[in-house]
Amino acid sequence: MTTTSPQATDRTDPVHTQLQYQLAVFARRMEQVRTSGGGGVGVLDRAAYLLLDRLERHGPANVKALAEALGVDSSTVTRQVAPLVAAGLVGRVQDPADRRAVRLALTSHGVGRLTEVRDGRAELTRRLVAGWPPEEQRAFCALLARFNLAMESYTADQQGQ
């Protein structure tokens, strides 16, 4: 699969058609990198990575809070967390505000695994954009963050309808 489609080479084609194609290629490539190990990136699927990252950045949380933060159902978080608990990456801790409730927390093993995967992904990203000027790297990051925020807002609006 190449990154240019017949439509993308046609300057009369709307940028939105070209962009949607490039996003589809991007999603395919990301999955290929993940399943191939990504040159040392390590296999940790997207959902697990985002859950571990959220717990590291924001501390222990209950399933409902994680679900809201990640924009998924509580049942989805419960299903995604089960293998992380089994692998010792996430543990259950007592909620200090309600001793009957539990929160999910990153374990020291989880911190180590997250660091390993994050470092591997960062190194891969460095390699992929090594030939880009630093200002283009920063611009790409800013635009991708802006695009992700627009998608988050769109999803929230659709769920509110």
Order of alpha helices (4+ residues) and beta strands (2+ residues): alpha-alpha-alpha-alpha-beta-beta-alpha-alpha
